[in-house]
């Protein structure tokens, strides 16, 4: 594993962001603050991430990641997150990933109690535009932040024709996604729903989409990231796959989004179509997801 360059200790930034807290044994880990909130952490291969390594990620922006929600030290769908990291590392770097070390480093970001969001990013600080063809030695960047406490509001989304580059890989390059999300929000929507050129519904910007048709859950088939929340629900027997087009949404009873950070969230608007925020099938699906067991990190 590549060690961080230019390592520097955690500090409080001018914007008030609090760095990682040093534990009594000298290691840096996440801690629960006195008010019950969870602090932040930024480490590369288990040590504070230095500016040179982060500069490489910012300028080259080649890598992949997964984002998980931990509650009281446990993660729902942990095996899916780890499998994604190993698979994507092979695809992007032609290299194996030591999942034992990844798990240990991620554990340092998770307090024993409370909820937090942890992002695990895999990239090689030595790769840049001139060396992108070299053998890779990917490092593991772990960052954490407090998880949202409030129940998310239903989504209003606008459709857009867009297919992510390598949609099966959770890559760090989010330019296209964020450009379309920005346009959607500036037009009064919350997010964007991707379709192909034939109006086939694919996925949301950072979430999977599902519909309720004839009282049954349907997962739109097409090129899309296999999100961990969706895969957990499918593993539990929820839903079938079928092609769904934008015009066919008019015949659906409900639309919803799934994401590891928020679970199941109703979608109440797609373009000019309106859907209920409290459909019983979607409510039951959200409850089923919340009841799924979590695994200790």
MARFI-764196 format. One record per atom (N, C-alpha, C, O): residue in one letter; z, y, x. Coordinates in steps of 0.1 Angstrom, whole numbers, plus 5000, padded with zeros to 4 digits. Each point is the difference from the previous one (the first is absolute). Example, Ala and Ser with C-alpha at 12.3 -4.5 7.8 and 13.67 -1.06 7.14 Angstrom:
a507849435132a500050124991a500050125009a500750005010s498650114986s500050115009s500850114992s500150115005
This chain:
x500049885008x500050124992x500050135009x500750005010x498650104986x499950125007x501350084998x500450024989x500250025022x501250094999x499650144998x498950045004x502050044989x499650144997x500050085013x500849985009x498350124991x499950095011x500850134997x500050044988x500550025021x500750134998x501149994991x500250094991x500649805009x501149994991x501050125000x500350055010x500049994978x501050114998x501049964989x499649934991x501650125011x501049974990x499850064987x499250104999x501549854990x499850064987x500750134999x501150025006x498350074987x500550144998x499950044986x499249944992x501550165004x499850064987x498850105001x500150095009x498949904983x498850095001x500350134994x500950014991x498350105012x500250134994x499950004985x500750084993x498649825001x499850004985x501249924994x500049984988x501049995020x501149934994x500049855000x500949934996x497950015008x499949865000x501049945010x500150055012x500649854985x501149955008x499449875007x499449924994x500850085019x499649885008x500949884998x501050014993x498749885014x500849885000x501350035006x500250085008x500849844988x501450015004x500349895010x499749884998x500950165014x500349895010x501349934995x501050064996x498949815004x501149924997x501049985012x499650035011x501649924986x501049995011x499549925012x500450025011x498749884986x499549915011x498850075008x499449935008x500350194988x499050075007x498649984994x499050075004x500949844986x498749984994x499850104989x501050064995x497849975002x499650094989x499749934988x499149915000x501650124989x499749934987x500250104989x500650115001x499049844987x500250084988x501449994995x500749905002x499850214993x501450004995x500050064986x499150084996x501949894996x500250064988x500950135002x501050005006x498550114989x500750135001x501250004991x500149924991x500850175011x501250014992x499750024985x500849954992x498150115005x499750024986x499249884994x499650014988x500349885020x499349884994x498650005003x499349894997x500150215009x498650005002x499749935014x500949975007x497949994995x499649935012x499350095010x499150074996x501349925016x499450095010x498649955004x499549904995x499850175014x498749975004x500049945014x500950025008x498049914996x499949945013x498549995003x499249984992x500550045021x498749995006x500149935013x500450065010x499249814991x500149925012x498749935003x499449954990x500350045022x498849925005x500549895008x500750025011x499149854985x500549885007x501550015002x500549965011x500250094980x501550005000x500650115008x501250005001x498050105004x500650115007x499450134993x499050004994x501750115008x499650134994x498550035004x499749995012x499550044978x498550025003x499850135007x500550114995x498949895017x499750125007x498750074995x499249944993x500750195011x498950084995x498649955005x499050014992x500949935020x498749955004x499449894992x498949994996x502149915000x499549894992x499650054986x499049964994x501850135000x499750064987x498750085000x499350014991x500550065021x498850075001x498749914999x499050044994x501149855013x498949904999x499749964986x498949994996x502249984996x499849964986x499450124992x499149974992x501350155011x499550114992x498550035003x499350034991x500449965022x498650045004x499049884998x498950034996x501549855007x499149894999x500049944986x499049964994x502250025001x500249964986x499449874997x499249984990x501049925019x499449874998x501249905000x500849995009x499449944979x501149914999x500249964986x499150034991x501949905006x500349954986x501550014998x500850025009x499649964978x501450024997x500449924987x499149964993x502150035005x500549964987x501350084997x500750045009x499549994978x501250084996x500849924990x499549944990x501850045013x500849924992x501350084996x500450095006x500149864983x501350064994x501149905003x499949894995x501250165011x501149915003x501250054991x500250124999x500549794995x501250034992x501149915004x499949884999x501250185006x501149925006x499649905010x500549895000x498550155009x499649925011x499049894996x499749925009x499850084979x499149894995x498750064996x499950124995x499049815006x498650054997x499349904991x500049885002x499550174987x499249924991x498649985006x499450095003x500249784998x498749975005x499950015015x498950045006x502249945001x500050025015x498949915007x499450045009x500549844986x499049905006x498650064999x499249985009x500550094980x498750054998x499850125009x498950025006x502150064996x499950125010x499749945014x499150065007x501749844997x499849955014x498649935001x499450025011x500249914979x498749935001x498950115001x499049985007x501150134986x499050105000x500050065014x498950025006x502250015001x500050055013x499349915010x499250055008x501149824991x499449915010x498549994998x499350005009x500349994978x498649994997x499250125004x499049995007x501550134990x499350125003x500050035015x499050055005x502049905002x500050025015x498949925006x499350045010x500549844985x498949915005x498650074997x499150005009x500850064979x498750064996x499750125009x498950025005x502150074997x499850135007x500149995015x499350085007x501549834998x500350005014x499749875007x500149995012x499549914981x499849875006x501249955008x499849945010x501350094984x501349975007x501049944991x500050044988x500949875017x501149964991x501150104999x500050105008x500949884983x501150094998x501349924999x500149904992x500950135016x501249935000x500950054988x500650105000x499349824989x500650044988x501649995001x500650084993x499949845016x501450005002x500550135005x501050064995x498350005015x500450135005x499750114990x500850094999x498149904994x499850104989x501150004990x500550114996x500049785000x501049994990x501350065006x500850064993x499549915020x501250055006x500050155001x501050074997x497849995007x499950145001x500150074986x500650104999x498849844991x500150054987x501450004995x500450094992x500349805011x501449994996x500950125004x500950044993x498850015019x500750115005x499950134992x500850095000x498149914992x499850124991x500749994987x500050104992x500649785005x500549984986x501549995000x500549915007x500250184986x501449995000x500549884991x499249954992x502050015009x500549894993x500150034985x499949904992x500350225004x500050044986x499150124997x499750075009x499949944979x499150114997x498549965000x499749885004x499550214991x498549975000x499350095010x500450125001x498649835005x499250085009x498649955000x499749884997x499450205007x498649965002x499749995015x500350105008x499149794996x499749985014x498549975002x499449924993x500050165016x498649985003x499949945014x500650055009x498649844992x499849935013x498550025003x499149954993x500750135018x498650035004x499749935013x500850015009x498149934992x499549925012x498850085006x499050014994x501250035019x498950075006x500249995015x501149965005x497950075003x500149995015x499950145006x498950064999x502249995006x499950145006x499050025011x499650115003x500049785003x499050025011x498550004996x499250045008x500649934979x498650014995x499750144995x500750074993x498149985012x499550124995x498549994999x499449895001x499950224997x498549994997x499349945012x499049934998x501550095014x499349955012x500449865003x499349935008x501950024987x500449865004x500149914988x500649895001x498850154988x500249924987x499549865001x500549914993x498650065017x499649865002x500849915009x499749895002x501450175003x500849925010x500949904992x500250014988x500349905020x501049904994x501250084996x500450105007x500149864981x501150084994x501449945003x500149885001x500850215000x501449965001x500850084989x500750095004x499249874984x500550084989x501550015000x500749915003x499850214994x501450034999x500450014985x499150014991x502249995006x500550014987x500850124998x501150015006x498550084985x500750124997x500749984987x499449974990x501950055010x500849984987x500650144997x500650075008x499149974980x500550134994x500749974987x499649914993x501450175004x500749984988x500350134993x500150115007x500149894980x500450124993x500749954987x499949884996x500950214998x500649964987x499049964990x499050064998x501349834994x499149964989x500250104988x501150054998x497949974994x500250084988x501049944991x500149884998x500850214998x501149954991x499650004985x500549914993x498750185003x499650014986x498949904996x499249965009x500950004979x498949924994x498750085000x500050114995x498949845011x498850085000x499450034987x500149924990x499350195008x499450044988x498649924998x499449965010x500250024978x498749944998x498950085006x500150135002x498849815002x498950065008x498950044990x499649944991x499850185013x498750044994x499050005011x500250075010x498749864989x499149985011x498650034997x499650004988x499750055022x498650034998x499149905008x500449975012x498649984983x499249905007x499050075010x499650114998x500149815012x499150055011x499349885006x500649895002x498150125001x499349895007x500450005014x499750105008x501049804997x500449995014x500449865003x500749934993x498850025019x500449875005x500650025014x499350055009x501949924993x500750025013x499349915010x499549894997x500550165016x499549925011x500949885002x501350025001x498249864999x500849885001x501150004989x501250015004x498549994984x501150014989x501149905001x501050024995x498749865011x501049905001x501050035011x501149935001x498750175007x500950045011x500750134996x499450094995x501949915007x500850124997x499950095013x501050015008x497950064994x499850085012x500750144999x500350054989x499950015023x500750135000x499050114997x500550114997x498249875003x499150114997x499950034985x499449934993x501350185003x500150034986x499250124996x500350064989x498849995019x499350124997x499350004986x500250094992x499049805006x499350004987x500949994988x499850074990x501349855011x501049994990x500750134997x500150044988x500350035022x500850124998x499050114995x500550094993x498349915012x499050114995x499949984985x500050104993x499849785002x499849984986x501350024992x499950054989x501249915017x501350034993x500250154999x500550054989x499250025021x500250155000x499150064989x500450084992x498349875007x499150054989x500649974986x499950084991x500649805008x500549964987x501250094996x500150044989x500849985020x501250084997x499750144998x500650074991x498449995016x499650134997x499350024987x499750114996x499949784998x499350004987x501049964989x499649984988x501750015015x501049974990x500449864998x500749974991x498849945018x500449864999x501049975011x500350085009x500349804990x501049965010x499449925012x500450015011x498549924986x499449915011x498649974996x499450044990x500049875018x498649974999x499949854998x500849925006x498250034986x499749864997x498649985005x499050064996x500949845014x498749985006x499149904992x500649904994x498150135005x499149914995x498849985009x499850085009x499449824989x498849995008x498950074993x500250074989x498549925016x498950084994x499649944987x499150064993x501449835003x499749944987x501150024990x500149934990x500850165012x501250034992x501049894999x500849994991x499249925019x501049895000x501350065005x500050065011x501149924982x501350045004x500549925012x499949885000x500550195011x500449935012x501550015003x500849904999x499750225004x501450025004x500350154999x499250085000x502149955001x500550145001x500050045015x499749925009x500750204993x500050055014x500949925009x499749975011x501650004984x500949935008x500749894991x501249975002x498149984988x500649914990x498949914994x498850045000x501649854995x499149914993x500150044985x501050064995x497949914998x500050034986x499949884991x499349905004x501350104985x499949894990x499850064986x500350114998x499249804993x499850044987x500649904990x500249885004x500050164984x500449914989x498849994991x499750104993x499849785005x498849984991x500349884991x500349895005x499650134982x500349904991x501449945002x500349884999x500750215005x501349965002x500349935013x501249955002x497950045007x500149935012x499850095012x499250094999x501549885012x499850075012x498849965007x499749885002x499450225002x498849975008x500050085012x500350125000x499449825012x499950075012x498550025003x499349915001x500250225000x498650025002x499649945013x500650025011x498349904989x499549935011x499050105008x499250074994x500849925019x499250085009x500650025013x501249975002x498150105007x500550025014x501250104999x499950124996x501349835008x501250084999x501149945009x499949885003x501050205001x501249955007x500849914991x500350044989x500149855016x500949914993x501550055002x500749965009x499750134982x501350065001x501149904998x499849904992x501350125015x501149904999x500649994986x500449894995x499750224998x500650004986x499149924991x500549914993x498250115008x499149924992x500049865003x500049914991x500050065022x500049855004x501349934996x499949894996x501250185004x501349944995x499949974985x500449894996x499050204997x499949984986x499049894997x500249924990x498750075017x499149894999x500649875003x499849904994x501050105017x500749885004x501049954989x500249884998x500350224994x500949964989x499349974988x500649974989x498050025011x499249964989x499650114991x499549974989x500650155015x499650114991x498550045003x499650045011x499649944978x498650065000x499049915006x500249905007x498550134989x498849945005x499150105006x500150124996x499049845012x499050095006x498750014992x499549894995x499950225003x498850024993x499450145003x500750095003x498049924997x499450135002x500350094988x499949964989x500450165014x500450104990x499250135004x500050045012x499350024979x499250125002x500750124993x500849984991x498850145014x500650114993x499750014985x501050034993x497849945003x499850004985x500849904993x500450024988x500049875018x500849894994x501450044998x500849944993x499750165015x501450054998x500350054986x501149994996x497950054997x500250054987x500549894990x500650034990x499049855014x500549894991x501349935005x500449914994x500250155016x501349955006x501150074993x500050114996x501149815003x501250064993x500950085010x500750094995x499249885017x500950075010x499449985014x499249915003x501250195006x499650005014x501350025008x500850084995x499349865016x501250025008x499649995015x499049955004x501950105005x499949995014x501149925006x501150004994x498749935017x501049935007x500050045015x499050025006x502249994999x500250045014x501449965004x500950004993x499249965020x501349955005x501150105000x501249974999x498450165001x501050105000x500650034986x501150044998x498149944992x500450044986x499949894990x500550014989x499049875015x499949894990x498850024991x498950015004x501449994983x499050014990x500150134992x501150044996x497850045004x500150144994x498950014990x498849975003x501450084985x499050014990x499050115004x500450105007x498349884990x499050105001x499750054986x499549924992x500750215006x499850054986x498750074998x499750044989x499649985022x498750074998x499049965011x500450005012x498449964984x498949985010x498950084995x499449974990x500350145018x499050094996x500350064986x501150074999x498149904991x500450064986x500649894991x500350034988x500049855017x500649904992x501550015001x500650025011x500149964978x501450014999x500649864998x499449924992x501750055014x500749874998x501550024999x500550105004x500249804989x501450024998x500849985012x499649935010x501650144990x500949995012x501049894998x500749975009x499349974979x501149904997x499449884994x500649944991x498350015014x499449884994x500949885004x500549995011x499849924979x501049905003x499649905011x500949955007x497850034995x499649905010x500350075014x500449935009x499350204992x500250065013x501550015003x500549995011x500350044978x501550015002x500549875004x500949995009x498649904985x500549865004x499649975014x500749935008x498150114996x499549985014x500950075010x500349955011x500150184986x500850075009x501449935001x500650005011x499949954978x501349935001x499949875008x500949975007x498049964991x499849885008x499950035015x500749935008x498650184995x500050035015x501350045005x500449955011x500450134981x501350045005x501049885001x500950005008x498849894985x500949885001x499649905011x500749915003x498250125004x499549915010x501050005012x500550115003x499849785003x501050005011x499450075013x498850005002x502250055005x499650075013x500649915012x500949924998x498550105013x500349925012x500750105010x499550115003x501649845003x500650085011x499150025011x499349915005x500650225000x499250035011x500649955013x499450025011
